[in-house]
Structure formats: structure tokens, C-alpha cells
Amino acid sequence: MADEQEKTEEATPKKIEDARKKGNVPKSQDTSSIITLFIATGLIFLLFGFISKEMLLTTRGFFSQIGTPIDELFAINSAIVTFKEIFLMIMPVLIGIGIAGVIANVIQFGFLWTTEPLVPKLEKIDPVKGFKNLFSIKKIIDGIKIMFKSFVTMFVGFLFFISFIKELPTVIMFDIKNQLVWLAQKSVILALVILLVLFVFAIIDLIITRRRYFESLKMSKQEVKDERKNMEGDPLIKSKIRQKQMEMAQKRMMSNVPEADVVITNPTHYAVALKYDQKKNPAPVVVAKGVNHTALKIKEIARKHNVHIVENPPLARTLYAEVELEKPIPESMFSAVAEILAYVYKLNKNKN
């Protein structure tokens, strides 16, 4: 019993899907941040010329206003122009960051739309639980992780910065243009190094997050059994449904017996009803069949509706075993069945 309650089984697809519907997915915040940071940095470098141009135009605009009397209208116009220029400069970056956030989440756990996390829950505003969470072991470990990542990132960046500083005596001899080129190159290298360090941490965090996530979804043997039972249905109910379906099929089959041309019997254990309609099928069709009690019922209905009953034990057994209900007989049985049908048609003709 203890083994069944222990969480030893991997999460089933249904358990994972149910967790997704509730917004419970393996999301690494570090991975989302680094993807967003990469895209934001790339956009800034890509739009650097545009941003520089806009900043230069804005600055020139301000300098051109030197000497203009400052009044309320001037202040409002200046504020509008400033806001417009800043908006034009940062909006592409902000849109890119927004798209990056969506991409970062889709990469980690696919597209997901759920409002479950937005449903207000009283336990989330419980001050006692909030205080406990604030000083929980998990929060302390997360704080140590952040400090460690920050220290390593700053340390690696500092090492590269020191190596750049050692080049300054040589760089001082450059003209101003080459000095700016050197500064730009070193800034790019420093940014890429820091991003690379953060990327390594993000990969590690992603692996740990996914491992913890699937560990948290592990199930006990009993939970797996219960889920399978719920998905497949209660065996007792399924048995009753099958019984009802068989009863309905039996009634439907018996209703076809009065339309049959002949019933071939064993004579006691087997009964197979055949109908031959040249317009619908090229061969006679088995419209009803059964053994023992069902066979007796078929013969009883046949007698009641004047359907001819012919005894042919080998053919009755073969038809019952090899031909499915409402299917035409195979070519190998044509000859034997044709003789019986010819006999039945002759009896019907003589009767008329």
C-alpha cells in the first residue's frame, strides 16, 4: 500500500495536459529573460543609427529654440515634441521586447492560452502564508542563486574590462575617430561576454526547472490506476453498456428474419438467415445468425412468418463461422446456397 502511494511513476499525458490547462508549465524565468535580453540588445544595435539620428535631430531642435521666450504654450509644445521623439525611439524596442517575451514562452512550453492563473484565490492574499513564503527556504535559495549569478557575471565582465584597460596606453595614441571605434568594439565584446555568461546560467536553469516540474507531477501507482479507470470508464458500467448494445443488435437482427428467403439450420444448435436481392447485392446476405437459444428464436420467428427452414448442418456451421452479419456470402459457398435457394423458390412457386 505504501508503494502505491509513493510518487514513483512518470506523469501521464493527461496529467501534464491538465496541469497546462491550469497554467502550470515548466517556465524558466532566466531563459525568458535571456531571450528577451538577446532580442532587445540586437534591436538596439540594429536601430542604433535610427536612434542616434532621432536624438541628434531632437537636440538640434532644442538648441534652435535658444532665445525663445519661455511661456506655457512653448512648454507644452516642447513636451509634446519631446514625448513624440522619445516614443519613436523606444517604441520599436518595446514592441520587440514584447514579441521576445511571447517567443521565449512559446519556445519553452508551446502556445498556451488559459485564464486559470488570473482567477482570484483567497490563499494568495493570506498574510500568514505570504509572510511564510517571504522567508521560506526556497526564497533564501533563490536569493543565493541570484547573488551567485550576479557575482559570476560581474567577475567575468570585470576580467574582460581589466584586459581592455591595459590597452589604454596604446589607445591614447589613436585619433578621436579610432578611439571611438575601439570603444564601440570593446563595448560590443563586453556585452556579448555578459550575455554568454547569462545564457549558460539560463540553460542550466531551464534544465533544473524542467526536471523539477516533471518531478512535481510524478504520480503514485494508485493515481495512475485511478486515472486509467476514469478515462476508460467503470468496468461495471461498460459491461452494462455492452450488454445493452448487444440486446439492441439482437433485436435489430431478429427484425430482419421475416424478410429472409431461407433459414439454414444445424438443425438444433445453429441457424443462419439468408436474403438474396439481386438489385442490391450480387450474392445472398446473412441477415441473422445465432446458436442455441438465439438459433431457436430465429427458427421460431421464421415459422411465424412462413420463412422456409432448410436443414444443412455443414453449411449452417460454415456460414455461422465464416460470414459476418449483414455481409454477402463468399464465392466458395455460391453453389451450395444456390441449390437451397432454387429449392426454396420452387416451393414458393408450387405454393402459388
C-alpha positions as CSV (number, residue, x, y, z in Angstrom):
1,M,0.0,0.0,0.0
2,A,2.9,2.3,0.8
3,D,4.5,1.7,-2.6
4,E,1.2,2.6,-4.3
5,Q,1.1,6.0,-2.5
6,E,4.8,6.8,-3.3
7,K,5.2,9.1,-6.3
8,T,7.3,6.8,-8.5
9,E,5.5,7.0,-11.8
10,E,6.2,9.5,-14.6
11,A,3.3,11.9,-15.2
12,T,0.8,10.7,-17.8
13,P,0.0,12.9,-20.9
14,K,-3.4,13.6,-19.3
15,K,-1.8,14.8,-16.0
16,I,0.5,17.1,-18.0
17,E,-2.3,18.4,-20.1
18,D,-4.5,19.1,-17.0
19,A,-1.5,21.0,-15.5
20,R,-1.2,23.1,-18.7
21,K,-4.8,24.0,-18.6
22,K,-4.3,25.4,-15.1
23,G,-1.3,27.4,-16.3
24,N,1.2,25.1,-14.6
25,V,4.0,24.8,-17.1
26,P,7.8,24.5,-16.8
27,K,8.8,28.1,-17.2
28,S,12.4,29.2,-16.6
29,Q,12.4,32.9,-15.8
30,D,16.2,33.1,-16.6
31,T,15.5,31.6,-20.0
32,S,12.7,34.1,-20.7
33,S,15.0,37.0,-19.6
34,I,18.0,36.0,-21.6
35,I,15.9,35.5,-24.8
36,T,14.3,38.9,-24.3
37,L,17.7,40.4,-23.5
38,F,19.3,39.0,-26.6
39,I,16.5,40.3,-28.8
40,A,16.4,43.7,-27.1
41,T,20.2,44.1,-27.5
42,G,20.1,43.0,-31.1
43,L,17.3,45.6,-31.7
44,I,19.3,48.3,-30.0
45,F,22.3,47.6,-32.2
46,L,20.1,47.3,-35.3
47,L,18.3,50.6,-34.6
48,F,21.3,52.4,-33.2
49,G,21.6,54.5,-36.4
50,F,18.0,55.5,-36.3
51,I,18.0,56.3,-32.6
52,S,21.2,58.3,-32.9
53,K,19.7,60.3,-35.8
54,E,16.5,61.0,-33.8
55,M,18.5,62.1,-30.8
56,L,20.6,64.4,-32.9
57,L,17.5,65.9,-34.5
58,T,15.9,66.4,-31.2
59,T,19.0,68.0,-29.7
60,R,19.3,70.4,-32.7
61,G,15.7,71.3,-32.3
62,F,16.2,72.2,-28.6
63,F,19.3,74.3,-29.5
64,S,17.4,76.1,-32.2
65,Q,14.9,77.2,-29.6
66,I,17.6,79.1,-27.6
67,G,16.5,82.7,-27.0
68,T,12.8,81.9,-27.5
69,P,10.7,83.3,-24.6
70,I,9.5,80.5,-22.3
71,D,5.8,80.6,-21.8
72,E,3.0,78.0,-21.2
73,L,2.5,77.3,-24.9
74,F,6.2,76.9,-25.5
75,A,6.5,74.4,-22.6
76,I,3.5,72.4,-23.8
77,N,4.8,72.2,-27.4
78,S,8.3,71.3,-26.2
79,A,6.9,68.5,-24.0
80,I,4.8,67.1,-26.9
81,V,7.7,67.1,-29.3
82,T,10.0,65.5,-26.7
83,F,7.4,62.8,-25.9
84,K,6.9,62.1,-29.6
85,E,10.6,61.7,-30.3
86,I,11.2,59.5,-27.3
87,F,8.2,57.4,-28.3
88,L,9.5,57.0,-31.8
89,M,12.9,56.0,-30.5
90,I,11.8,53.4,-27.8
91,M,8.6,52.0,-29.3
92,P,10.3,49.6,-31.8
93,V,12.5,48.3,-29.0
94,L,9.4,47.9,-26.7
95,I,7.5,46.1,-29.4
96,G,10.5,43.8,-30.0
97,I,10.8,43.1,-26.3
98,G,7.0,42.2,-26.1
99,I,7.3,39.8,-29.0
100,A,10.5,38.4,-27.5
101,G,8.6,37.6,-24.3
102,V,6.0,35.7,-26.2
103,I,8.6,33.8,-28.2
104,A,10.5,33.0,-25.0
105,N,7.4,31.3,-23.5
106,V,6.4,29.5,-26.7
107,I,9.9,28.1,-27.1
108,Q,9.8,26.7,-23.5
109,F,6.3,25.2,-23.4
110,G,4.5,25.9,-26.6
111,F,1.5,28.2,-27.2
112,L,-0.8,28.3,-24.2
113,W,-4.0,30.3,-23.6
114,T,-5.6,30.0,-20.2
115,T,-7.2,32.3,-17.7
116,E,-6.8,29.9,-14.8
117,P,-3.9,31.8,-13.1
118,L,-6.0,35.1,-13.3
119,V,-8.8,33.6,-11.1
120,P,-8.6,35.3,-7.7
121,K,-7.7,32.9,-4.8
122,L,-8.0,33.9,-1.2
123,E,-4.9,32.0,-0.2
124,K,-2.8,34.3,-2.4
125,I,-3.7,37.2,-0.2
126,D,-3.4,35.3,3.1
127,P,-0.8,37.5,5.1
128,V,0.4,34.5,7.2
129,K,1.2,32.4,4.1
130,G,2.7,35.5,2.4
131,F,5.0,36.0,5.4
132,K,6.0,32.4,5.4
133,N,6.7,32.4,1.6
134,L,8.7,35.6,2.0
135,F,11.1,33.9,4.4
136,S,10.9,30.3,3.1
137,I,13.9,28.1,2.3
138,K,13.0,28.4,-1.4
139,K,13.2,32.2,-1.3
140,I,16.5,32.0,0.5
141,I,17.9,29.6,-2.0
142,D,16.6,31.8,-4.9
143,G,18.3,34.8,-3.3
144,I,21.6,32.9,-3.0
145,K,21.3,31.9,-6.7
146,I,20.7,35.5,-7.8
147,M,23.7,36.7,-5.8
148,F,25.9,33.9,-7.2
149,K,24.9,34.6,-10.8
150,S,25.4,38.3,-10.3
151,F,28.8,37.8,-8.8
152,V,30.0,35.4,-11.6
153,T,28.6,37.7,-14.3
154,M,30.3,40.8,-12.8
155,F,33.5,38.9,-12.2
156,V,33.8,37.7,-15.8
157,G,32.9,41.1,-17.1
158,F,35.4,42.7,-14.7
159,L,38.2,40.4,-16.0
160,F,37.5,41.5,-19.6
161,F,37.2,45.1,-18.5
162,I,40.7,45.0,-16.9
163,S,42.1,43.4,-20.1
164,F,40.6,46.4,-22.0
165,I,42.1,48.9,-19.6
166,K,45.6,47.5,-20.2
167,E,45.2,48.6,-23.8
168,L,44.5,52.3,-22.9
169,P,48.2,53.4,-23.1
170,T,48.1,52.3,-26.8
171,V,44.6,53.6,-27.5
172,I,45.5,57.1,-26.2
173,M,47.9,57.4,-29.2
174,F,44.9,56.9,-31.6
175,D,43.0,59.8,-33.1
176,I,39.5,60.5,-31.7
177,K,37.7,58.6,-34.5
178,N,39.7,55.4,-33.9
179,Q,39.3,55.8,-30.2
180,L,35.6,55.8,-30.6
181,V,35.8,52.7,-32.9
182,W,37.9,50.9,-30.2
183,L,35.4,51.9,-27.5
184,A,32.5,50.6,-29.6
185,Q,34.2,47.3,-30.4
186,K,35.1,46.7,-26.7
187,S,31.6,47.6,-25.6
188,V,30.1,45.0,-28.0
189,I,32.6,42.4,-26.8
190,L,31.8,43.1,-23.2
191,A,28.1,43.0,-23.8
192,L,28.4,39.7,-25.7
193,V,30.5,38.1,-23.0
194,I,28.0,39.1,-20.3
195,L,25.1,37.8,-22.5
196,L,27.0,34.5,-23.0
197,V,27.5,34.0,-19.2
198,L,23.8,34.7,-18.6
199,F,22.9,32.3,-21.5
200,V,24.9,29.5,-19.8
201,F,23.0,30.2,-16.5
202,A,19.7,30.3,-18.4
203,I,20.4,26.8,-19.9
204,I,21.2,25.4,-16.5
205,D,18.1,27.0,-15.0
206,L,15.9,25.6,-17.8
207,I,17.2,22.1,-17.3
208,I,16.7,22.3,-13.5
209,T,13.2,23.9,-13.9
210,R,12.0,21.2,-16.3
211,R,13.4,18.4,-14.1
212,R,11.7,19.9,-11.0
213,Y,8.4,20.4,-13.0
214,F,8.2,16.8,-14.1
215,E,9.3,15.6,-10.6
216,S,6.4,17.6,-9.1
217,L,3.9,16.0,-11.5
218,K,5.0,12.4,-10.7
219,M,2.2,10.1,-9.7
220,S,1.7,7.2,-7.4
221,K,0.7,3.8,-8.9
222,Q,-2.8,4.2,-7.4
223,E,-3.2,7.6,-9.1
224,V,-2.2,6.1,-12.4
225,K,-4.8,3.3,-11.9
226,D,-7.5,5.8,-10.9
227,E,-6.8,8.0,-14.0
228,R,-6.9,5.0,-16.3
229,K,-10.1,3.9,-14.7
230,N,-11.7,7.3,-15.1
231,M,-10.6,7.5,-18.7
232,E,-11.7,4.1,-19.7
233,G,-14.9,4.2,-17.5
234,D,-16.1,1.9,-14.7
235,P,-15.9,-1.7,-15.9
236,L,-19.4,-2.4,-14.5
237,I,-20.9,0.4,-16.4
238,K,-19.0,-0.5,-19.5
239,S,-20.3,-4.1,-19.2
240,K,-23.9,-2.9,-18.9
241,I,-23.4,-0.6,-21.9
242,R,-22.1,-3.6,-24.0
243,Q,-24.9,-5.7,-22.8
244,K,-27.4,-3.0,-23.8
245,Q,-25.7,-2.7,-27.2
246,M,-25.9,-6.5,-27.8
247,E,-29.6,-6.5,-26.9
248,M,-30.3,-3.7,-29.4
249,A,-28.2,-5.5,-32.1
250,Q,-30.1,-8.7,-31.3
251,K,-33.5,-7.0,-31.7
252,R,-32.4,-5.4,-34.9
253,M,-31.2,-8.8,-36.2
254,M,-34.4,-10.6,-35.3
255,S,-36.4,-7.9,-37.1
256,N,-34.6,-8.9,-40.3
257,V,-35.7,-12.6,-40.1
258,P,-39.2,-12.1,-41.5
259,E,-37.6,-10.6,-44.7
260,A,-35.2,-13.6,-45.2
261,D,-35.6,-16.0,-48.1
262,V,-34.4,-19.1,-46.1
263,V,-33.1,-20.1,-42.7
264,I,-30.4,-22.8,-42.8
265,T,-30.1,-24.9,-39.6
266,N,-28.0,-27.5,-37.9
267,P,-30.9,-28.4,-37.1
268,T,-30.8,-27.5,-33.4
269,H,-27.7,-25.6,-32.5
270,Y,-27.1,-23.3,-35.5
271,A,-29.4,-21.1,-37.6
272,V,-28.4,-18.7,-40.4
273,A,-31.0,-16.5,-42.2
274,L,-30.2,-15.5,-45.8
275,K,-31.8,-12.9,-48.1
276,Y,-31.0,-12.6,-51.8
277,D,-31.8,-9.3,-53.5
278,Q,-30.2,-9.1,-56.9
279,K,-30.8,-5.4,-57.2
280,K,-28.8,-4.6,-54.0
281,N,-26.2,-7.4,-53.8
282,P,-24.6,-9.8,-56.2
283,A,-24.7,-12.6,-53.6
284,P,-27.1,-13.6,-50.7
285,V,-26.5,-11.7,-47.5
286,V,-26.6,-13.1,-43.9
287,V,-29.3,-11.1,-42.2
288,A,-29.4,-13.0,-38.9
289,K,-27.4,-15.8,-37.3
290,G,-27.1,-17.5,-33.9
291,V,-26.5,-20.6,-31.8
292,N,-28.6,-22.4,-29.2
293,H,-31.2,-20.1,-27.7
294,T,-30.7,-17.4,-30.5
295,A,-31.0,-20.2,-33.1
296,L,-34.3,-21.4,-31.6
297,K,-35.6,-17.8,-31.6
298,I,-34.6,-17.3,-35.3
299,K,-36.4,-20.5,-36.3
300,E,-39.5,-19.5,-34.2
301,I,-39.8,-16.2,-36.0
302,A,-39.2,-17.8,-39.4
303,R,-42.0,-20.3,-38.8
304,K,-44.3,-17.5,-37.6
305,H,-43.6,-15.5,-40.9
306,N,-43.6,-18.6,-43.2
307,V,-39.9,-18.4,-44.0
308,H,-38.6,-21.7,-45.2
309,I,-36.2,-23.6,-42.9
310,V,-33.7,-26.0,-44.5
311,E,-31.5,-28.4,-42.6
312,N,-27.9,-28.5,-43.8
313,P,-25.6,-28.9,-40.8
314,P,-22.2,-28.4,-42.6
315,L,-23.3,-25.3,-44.5
316,A,-25.0,-23.8,-41.4
317,R,-21.9,-24.2,-39.3
318,T,-19.7,-22.8,-42.1
319,L,-21.9,-19.8,-42.7
320,Y,-22.1,-19.0,-39.0
321,A,-18.3,-19.2,-38.5
322,E,-17.1,-17.5,-41.7
323,V,-19.7,-14.9,-42.7
324,E,-20.2,-11.7,-40.7
325,L,-23.7,-10.4,-40.1
326,E,-25.1,-8.3,-42.9
327,K,-22.2,-9.4,-45.2
328,P,-22.6,-11.3,-48.5
329,I,-21.6,-15.0,-48.6
330,P,-18.2,-15.8,-50.2
331,E,-17.9,-17.2,-53.7
332,S,-16.9,-20.6,-52.4
333,M,-20.4,-21.0,-50.9
334,F,-22.4,-19.9,-54.0
335,S,-23.0,-23.4,-55.3
336,A,-24.4,-24.8,-52.1
337,V,-26.5,-21.8,-51.3
338,A,-27.8,-21.6,-54.9
339,E,-29.1,-25.2,-54.6
340,I,-31.0,-24.3,-51.4
341,L,-32.4,-21.1,-52.9
342,A,-33.5,-22.9,-56.0
343,Y,-35.3,-25.4,-53.9
344,V,-37.0,-22.6,-51.8
345,Y,-38.1,-20.7,-54.9
346,K,-39.5,-23.9,-56.4
347,L,-41.5,-24.5,-53.1
348,N,-42.8,-20.9,-53.3
349,K,-43.8,-21.4,-56.9
350,N,-45.7,-24.6,-56.2
351,K,-47.4,-23.0,-53.3
352,N,-48.6,-20.1,-55.5
